[in-house]
Each structure stands twice: as C-alpha cells, then as structure tokens.
Amino acid sequence: MTLRPTTGHRLLAVAALTPLVVLAGCGGDSDPEGAGSGEEVTEEVDVSFLVSNSESEVQTAEALAEAFNEEHPNITVTIETRPGGSEGDNIVKTRLATGDMTDIFLYNSGSLLQALNPEQTLTPLGDQEFAGRLDDAFVQSASSGDNLYGVPWRTAMGGGILYHIPTYEELGLEIPLTWEEFMENNRVIAEETDKAPVIQTYEETWTSQLFVLADFHNVLAEEPDFAEQYTANEAKYATSDAAIRGFEHLEQVHEEGLQNEDFASAGYADGVRMVATGEGVHYPMITQAIGEITANHPEQANDVGFFAQPGDDPDSNGLTVWSPHAVYLPQSTEGADRDAALMFMDFVASPAGCEAQTEALGQPSGPFAVEGCTLPDDVPQAVKDMQIYFDEGRTSPALEFLSPVKGPALEQITVEVGSGIRSAEDGAALYDEDVRKQAQQLGLEGW
C-alpha cells in the first residue's frame, strides 16, 4: 500500500515479527556486485537524504543526522523532503529513473519496493557488516531475489484501531473482538456523545486504506492460501467473501453516518489530534501514529489505546503487521558519497541509531528490527496494547509482504468507497483490475 507513513512483496512467507526482544537476522546473501565494504571517509562529504515531509519523519531524519555527525564531523547529512502518498511515489520513481536521486532515500519495504526495479536502480547491501544485525522478517521485506537493499527505519507497525481510552471508560465499552461488536460500540458512541465514532482523514488519501489492509489477518484466518492464490491470479478481492469485507466495512461506516463530518477535508494530523483529545474515538491507522501522538500531544499519549481490526470470529482475533520502512542506496551514488552513505546506513542500523530515533520522537511505536535495540520501560499504552499480540503470537504479515501484487490506485478507490461515491462491490472489482496492470508490469505468471 502507499502507507507512507506509509503506509510492502515477496512470494516468501514472512514469519510473524518477533516480540520486542529482536533476534539477529541472516542479513541476505553477499553479492559480488553490491556496495562492497564502505571505506572510512576522512574528507569533507555531504550526504543528501530524501524523506517524506511528514513532521515525524523529518524529526527522525534530523536527529539521526545530528547524532551521526557527532561521531563523524566531516560528514554532513542534508535532509530533503517530498510529499507523501502517490505524488511522493511518483517523485521517487522519476528521480531514480533519471539518475537524479539523492545519495540515500527513505521508502516503503515490501511490494512498493519491487515497483522500483531494485535490481536496476538500487545497490545491494547483503555484503555489509550491518546486514547481519537485521531481523529476518525485515530482511525479507527489504529484499528482491537474494539481495538485501535497505536498512530499517524506526520500528515494526501494526494496522488496526487507535481508540480514546477515557471515552471507553466513560461509556463502559469493552474492546471488540468482532466487527459487529465494534459497530455496536460505534453506535453507542454516536447515541451517547457528540464525538465522531470513527475518524477518517481523506484529505491525505493514503489514510483511507486501513479498513481494507488491516483486515488481512482476518482474511488469512478464513483463507490461509489467499496470498498464494492472489499472486497466481486465482483469487480476487471482488470474489473472495473474506477479502471483500474490508471494502464493505468502509461502506458500512459511511452509510451509517459514523464518520467525522469533515472526513473529506481532514488530514492525518487532524486524525491524530482527534483521537488524542477525544474529539473522535476510533482512528483506523497504523501504529506509526503513536509517535505523532507522543510528539505532538504528549499529555494525552496514554489516553490512546490500540486494538487489532476485528473480524467475524473472536477466536481468530489478531493483528496485521507491517515491517519497517527502509533507507536505500541508489546505484547512482558513487565514490566518497557512497562510502559516506554506507557509514550513515550502518549507524541507522545500530543501537546508537535506534536510540537517536527514540529520542527524536519520545517513544518508539513498536519493536525494532535491529539486534541490540531495546525499548524504554515507559512506552505509551498503545505500544503495550500492540505488544500483547506479538507476545501471544496473534500476528500476520500484511498482504504486501506475502505477494508482489499491489495496485497503485487503492487509496483513491478506498476514498471513493468510504465517501459513498462507489459501492464496496464496485470498489473491489476496480481494485482487482488495478492490480492486474501491476502484475503484468512485473511479468508474473498467470496474468
């Protein structure tokens, strides 16, 4: 998805991410035509680093650059920004294609990585020492073929529902384990308060996808081979009773009038504010938003909890998980710039880099994918809530980490369904057609 935040690709099944104590990964195979061992840079070098313009990403990048520069005063990391969502995706692809990319850049792992044609545009990293410090699940999500191409940025994320704890306590609501229980909670909120039961922020289109994408744990519970069949063009969203439900959830919430009135013009920062302050009660979102809450609404950080998106069966309740985004090295980066970029990537994928990221945002929003990185004891309540799913083994990777099939238009389609412009059935069918184009571009068999 274009979770820029978002908001990953591989045919290899990805194991559920480990709990907060992260294990060392295999690091991928060494590649004789990869980056090679980066030489120690002693001259003055400026490394350009492209990230999205989200406040938290810029803050994190600046903190990493400052901490790295303290250890390597001759190397300056200069931050450049781009928009999020599909506009930002197009900028990344265009700059890679024209050889005008920054020395390093931040981007999704998973299926969206595959759309960058990494074998032709990125530098393999499997022969770097830092590759051995990376969690296996991350290595799979940031790889193509046998080659690793990125180092992890921040932490793993869960997709589900952020909720306002004081409102739940005031109304005596319980955490829902089924979709119908969730909807009943929404109806109580609508009847008993003037708060928005469900926050939607379609001004930033990537945020519209969560009801579909975060439902994938429930899809797998009903159809364990969906990812394989989907990749082989033998399963569709529009014809799968399990997969179409995410679109139906979007449609139902809109039809029952449970969204905030300004859902079409509200943005991500509005959604974060609303769930933190209690203007709204449920925000379907990835847990990266926890970092935004602790940074911008620290006094309300523990007023926000988290639960997995409910399905139909309470016995299979669990969490859909996203591997971290990654920092990548384009093939166009050469010479001393490449060596300095590799030194910075080594720092990012180290306990010191994890510490710098934690200090930038106040609190991590999930487990790190780097050996030796730990989390503070006082993480926000939403992180503790998410950790339960990891500890109990109730997690599944998002579809984009199990299949390379990912259409670019999902966020526009989910906006239409969630706004009442298009039916769930039509939206699912349109998305099936959208992914066909992507699968054909990737040359997958059966398409």
C-alpha positions in Angstrom: 0.0 0.0 0.0 1.1 3.5 -0.2 1.2 3.7 3.6 3.6 6.4 3.7 3.7 6.5 6.5 3.2 4.8 4.7 1.8 3.1 4.5 5.3 -3.9 1.1 6.0 -8.2 -2.0 7.5 -11.3 -1.7 6.4 -14.8 -2.5 8.3 -16.0 0.6 6.1 -16.3 3.6 7.1 -13.9 6.3 7.1 -15.1 9.8 5.3 -13.1 12.4 7.6 -10.4 13.7 9.4 -11.2 16.9 8.5 -9.6 20.2 10.4 -6.5 21.5 13.5 -8.6 22.1 14.5 -8.8 18.4 16.8 -11.5 17.2 19.6 -11.2 14.7 18.8 -11.9 11.1 20.7 -13.6 8.4 21.3 -10.4 6.5 20.8 -11.7 3.0 23.4 -13.2 0.6 26.6 -11.5 -0.3 26.6 -10.0 -3.8 29.9 -9.5 -5.6 28.5 -6.5 -7.5 27.0 -4.9 -4.4 28.2 -1.9 -2.4 31.3 -3.6 -1.2 32.7 -2.7 2.1 32.4 1.0 2.6 35.7 2.8 3.1 36.2 5.1 6.0 35.7 8.6 4.8 38.1 11.2 6.0 37.4 14.1 3.6 34.5 16.5 3.9 31.4 14.9 2.4 27.7 16.0 2.2 25.2 13.1 2.0 21.8 14.0 0.7 18.8 12.1 2.2 15.3 12.2 0.8 12.3 11.6 3.2 8.6 12.4 3.2 7.5 15.8 4.5 5.7 14.3 7.5 6.8 16.0 10.7 7.8 12.8 12.4 10.0 11.6 9.5 11.8 14.9 9.3 12.4 15.0 13.0 13.7 11.5 13.0 16.0 12.1 10.0 17.3 15.3 11.6 18.0 13.5 14.8 19.9 10.7 13.1 21.9 13.2 11.0 22.9 15.2 14.1 23.9 12.1 16.1 25.8 10.7 13.2 27.6 14.0 12.6 28.8 14.0 16.2 30.6 10.7 15.5 31.7 11.8 12.0 32.1 15.6 12.0 33.5 15.5 8.4 30.2 14.1 7.1 27.1 16.2 6.8 23.7 14.6 6.1 21.4 17.1 4.4 17.7 16.3 4.6 15.4 16.8 1.5 11.7 16.3 1.6 8.9 15.1 -0.8 5.2 14.8 -0.4 3.6 11.6 0.8 1.1 9.3 -1.0 1.1 8.7 -4.7 2.6 12.1 -5.5 5.7 11.2 -3.4 5.8 7.7 -5.0 6.0 9.3 -8.5 8.8 11.6 -7.4 10.8 8.7 -6.1 10.4 6.7 -9.3 11.1 9.6 -11.5 14.3 10.6 -9.7 15.5 7.0 -9.7 14.8 6.6 -13.4 16.6 9.8 -14.4 19.6 9.2 -12.1 18.7 12.3 -10.1 18.0 10.6 -6.8 19.6 11.8 -3.6 22.5 9.8 -2.1 20.1 7.8 0.0 16.4 7.9 0.4 13.6 6.6 2.6 10.8 4.4 1.1 8.5 1.5 1.8 9.7 -2.0 2.1 7.6 -4.8 0.6 5.6 -4.7 -2.7 6.2 -1.0 -3.4 9.9 -1.7 -3.3 9.5 -4.1 -6.1 7.9 -1.4 -8.3 11.3 0.5 -8.1 13.0 -2.3 -10.1 15.7 -2.6 -7.3 18.0 -4.8 -9.4 18.4 -1.9 -11.9 18.2 1.1 -9.5 19.5 0.2 -6.1 22.7 -1.1 -4.6 22.7 -4.5 -2.8 23.8 -4.4 0.8 24.0 -8.1 1.7 27.8 -8.0 2.0 27.8 -5.1 4.5 28.6 -5.9 8.2 25.4 -4.3 9.4 23.3 -6.8 7.3 24.0 -9.4 10.0 22.3 -7.3 12.7 18.9 -7.2 10.9 15.8 -9.2 11.8 14.9 -11.9 9.3 11.4 -10.7 8.6 12.8 -7.2 7.8 15.5 -8.7 5.5 12.7 -10.5 3.5 10.7 -7.3 3.2 13.6 -5.2 2.0 15.0 -7.7 -0.4 14.4 -8.7 -4.0 15.6 -12.1 -5.2 18.5 -12.9 -3.0 19.7 -9.4 -2.4 19.0 -7.1 0.6 18.6 -3.4 -0.4 17.7 -1.5 2.7 18.2 -0.9 6.4 15.2 -0.5 8.8 13.7 2.9 9.6 12.1 3.1 13.0 10.0 0.1 14.1 7.6 -2.5 13.0 4.0 -1.3 12.9 0.6 -2.8 13.5 -2.5 -1.9 11.5 -5.7 -1.6 13.5 -7.7 0.8 15.6 -6.4 3.6 17.8 -9.0 4.4 20.4 -9.7 7.0 23.1 -9.5 5.2 26.4 -11.3 7.8 28.6 -14.4 7.6 26.3 -14.4 3.8 26.5 -14.2 4.0 30.3 -16.9 6.7 30.5 -19.3 4.6 28.4 -18.4 1.2 29.8 -17.3 -0.1 26.4 -15.2 -3.3 26.0 -12.5 -3.9 23.4 -14.3 -5.5 20.5 -13.2 -8.9 19.2 -15.7 -9.0 16.3 -16.7 -6.4 13.7 -20.3 -6.4 14.9 -19.1 -5.6 18.4 -17.0 -2.8 17.0 -20.0 -1.4 15.2 -22.2 -1.7 18.3 -19.6 0.4 20.2 -19.7 3.0 17.4 -23.5 3.2 17.6 -23.3 3.7 21.4 -20.8 6.5 20.9 -23.0 8.1 18.3 -26.0 8.0 20.5 -24.4 8.9 23.8 -21.9 11.6 22.8 -21.2 14.3 20.3 -17.9 12.7 19.3 -17.1 11.1 16.0 -17.2 7.3 16.4 -14.8 6.7 13.5 -12.2 9.3 12.4 -11.4 9.4 8.7 -8.9 11.8 7.1 -9.3 11.5 3.3 -7.5 14.8 2.6 -4.4 12.6 2.7 -5.6 9.7 0.7 -3.2 7.1 2.0 -5.0 7.1 5.3 -8.2 5.7 3.7 -6.8 2.2 3.2 -6.7 0.8 6.7 -10.1 -0.9 6.9 -9.0 -2.9 3.8 -5.4 -3.5 4.5 -5.5 -4.0 8.3 -8.2 -6.7 7.8 -5.7 -9.1 6.2 -5.1 -11.1 9.4 -8.8 -11.9 9.2 -8.6 -12.8 5.5 -5.8 -15.3 6.3 -7.8 -16.8 9.1 -10.5 -17.7 6.7 -8.4 -18.3 3.6 -4.9 -19.3 4.6 -3.7 -19.7 1.0 -5.2 -16.4 -0.2 -1.8 -14.7 -0.8 -0.5 -17.6 -3.0 -3.8 -17.7 -5.0 -3.9 -13.9 -5.3 -0.3 -13.9 -6.7 -1.3 -16.6 -9.2 -4.4 -14.7 -10.3 -6.6 -17.4 -8.8 -8.2 -15.2 -6.1 -9.8 -11.8 -6.2 -10.9 -9.2 -3.8 -14.3 -8.9 -5.5 -14.9 -12.7 -5.5 -13.5 -13.6 -2.0 -16.0 -13.4 0.8 -13.2 -12.8 3.2 -11.2 -10.2 1.2 -14.1 -8.0 0.1 -15.1 -7.4 3.7 -12.6 -4.6 4.1 -14.4 -2.6 1.4 -17.7 -3.5 2.9 -16.5 -2.1 6.3 -15.7 1.2 4.6 -19.1 1.3 3.0 -21.0 0.4 6.2 -19.3 3.0 8.3 -20.1 5.7 5.8 -23.7 4.5 5.2 -24.4 4.6 9.0 -23.0 8.1 9.3 -20.4 7.2 11.8 -17.5 9.3 10.4 -16.5 12.8 11.4 -18.3 15.4 9.3 -15.1 16.8 7.8 -13.8 13.3 6.7 -13.2 14.5 3.2 -11.0 17.5 4.2 -9.4 16.3 7.4 -5.8 15.3 7.3 -3.6 12.8 9.1 -2.5 15.4 11.8 -6.2 16.1 12.4 -6.9 12.5 12.9 -4.0 12.1 15.4 -5.3 15.2 17.3 -8.9 14.0 17.3 -8.1 10.5 18.8 -5.6 12.0 21.3 -8.0 14.7 22.6 -11.2 12.6 22.3 -12.9 14.6 19.6 -13.1 11.2 17.9 -13.0 7.8 19.4 -11.7 5.3 16.8 -9.0 6.0 14.2 -8.2 3.2 11.8 -4.5 3.6 11.4 -1.0 2.1 11.5 0.8 2.4 14.9 3.3 4.8 13.5 0.8 7.4 14.6 1.8 6.6 18.2 5.0 8.6 17.5 3.0 11.5 16.3 0.8 11.4 19.4 3.7 11.3 21.8 5.5 14.1 19.9 2.6 16.5 19.4 0.1 15.5 22.2 2.4 14.2 25.0 -0.1 14.8 27.8 -2.7 12.6 26.1 -0.2 9.9 25.0 -1.6 7.3 27.5 -5.2 8.3 26.7 -4.9 6.4 23.4 -5.1 2.6 23.2 -4.9 0.2 20.3 -6.6 -3.0 19.2 -6.5 -5.1 16.1 -9.2 -4.7 13.5 -11.9 -7.2 14.5 -13.1 -9.8 12.1 -16.1 -12.2 12.3 -14.6 -14.9 14.6 -13.4 -13.8 18.1 -11.3 -17.0 18.3 -9.1 -15.9 15.4 -8.7 -12.2 16.5 -5.2 -10.9 15.7 -3.0 -8.2 14.3 -1.9 -7.4 10.8 1.8 -6.3 10.9 3.9 -4.1 8.7 7.7 -4.4 8.5 9.6 -1.1 8.9 10.2 1.3 6.0 13.8 1.3 4.8 16.7 3.5 3.8 18.0 2.7 0.4 21.2 3.4 -1.6 20.7 4.2 -5.3 23.2 2.9 -7.8 23.8 6.5 -8.9 25.5 7.2 -5.6 29.3 6.6 -6.1 32.7 7.2 -4.7 33.1 9.0 -1.4 29.4 9.8 -1.4 28.6 6.1 -1.5 31.2 5.3 1.3 29.8 8.1 3.5 26.2 6.9 2.8 27.1 3.4 3.8 28.6 4.7 7.0 25.3 6.5 7.8 23.3 3.4 7.0 25.5 1.4 9.3 24.7 4.0 12.0 20.9 3.8 11.3 21.0 0.0 11.7 22.8 0.1 15.1 21.7 0.5 18.8 23.0 4.1 18.7 20.8 4.8 15.6 17.8 3.3 17.4 18.5 5.4 20.4 18.6 8.6 18.3 15.3 7.6 16.7 13.8 7.1 20.1 15.0 10.4 21.4 13.6 12.2 18.3 10.0 11.0 18.8 10.0 10.5 22.5 8.8 6.9 22.3 9.0 4.1 19.7 5.8 2.8 18.3 6.7 -0.9 18.1 9.6 -3.3 18.1 12.9 -2.5 16.4 14.3 -4.8 13.7 17.9 -4.4 14.7 19.8 -6.6 17.1 20.7 -4.9 20.3 18.0 -2.3 20.1 15.7 -2.1 23.1 12.6 -0.2 24.1 12.1 2.0 27.2 10.0 0.6 30.0 7.6 3.6 29.8 6.3 3.1 26.3 2.8 4.5 25.7 -0.2 2.4 26.4 -0.9 1.8 22.7 2.5 0.2 22.3 1.8 -2.1 25.3 -1.5 -3.0 23.7 0.2 -3.9 20.5 2.9 -5.9 22.2 0.3 -8.4 23.5 -0.4 -9.6 20.0 3.3 -10.2 19.4 3.7 -12.0 22.8 0.8 -14.2 22.1 1.7 -15.0 18.5 -1.5 -13.5 17.2 0.1 -11.6 14.2 0.1 -12.0 10.5 2.1 -10.1 7.9 0.3 -7.6 5.7 -0.5 -8.9 2.2 2.2 -6.7 0.7 4.8 -8.8 2.5 3.5 -12.1 1.1 2.7 -11.1 -2.5 4.2 -8.7 -5.1 0.8 -7.9 -6.4 -0.1 -4.3 -5.3 -2.1 -1.8 -7.3 -1.2 1.9 -7.1 -4.8 3.2 -7.1 -6.1 1.6 -3.9 -6.0 4.8 -1.9 -8.2 6.6 -4.4 -10.6 3.7 -4.6 -10.9 3.4 -0.8 -11.6 7.2 -0.6 -14.5 6.7 -3.1 -15.9 3.7 -1.2 -15.5 5.4 2.1 -17.2 8.6 0.8 -20.2 6.8 -0.7 -19.1 7.6 -4.3 -18.6 3.9 -5.2 -20.1 0.7 -3.7 -17.9 -1.9 -1.9 -18.5 -4.4 -4.7 -17.5 -1.9 -7.4 -14.5 -0.7 -5.5 -13.2 -4.3 -5.0 -13.7 -5.1 -8.7 -11.9 -1.9 -9.7 -9.0 -2.7 -7.5 -8.8 -6.2 -9.0 -8.4 -4.5 -12.4 -5.8 -2.1 -10.9 -3.6 -4.9 -9.6 -3.8 -6.7 -12.9 -1.9 -3.9 -14.6 0.8 -4.0 -11.9 1.1 -7.8 -12.1 1.5 -7.7 -15.8 4.2 -5.0 -15.5 6.0 -7.3 -13.1 5.7 -10.2 -15.6 4.1 -12.5 -13.1 2.8 -15.9 -14.5 -1.0 -16.3 -14.9 -1.7 -12.6 -15.5 
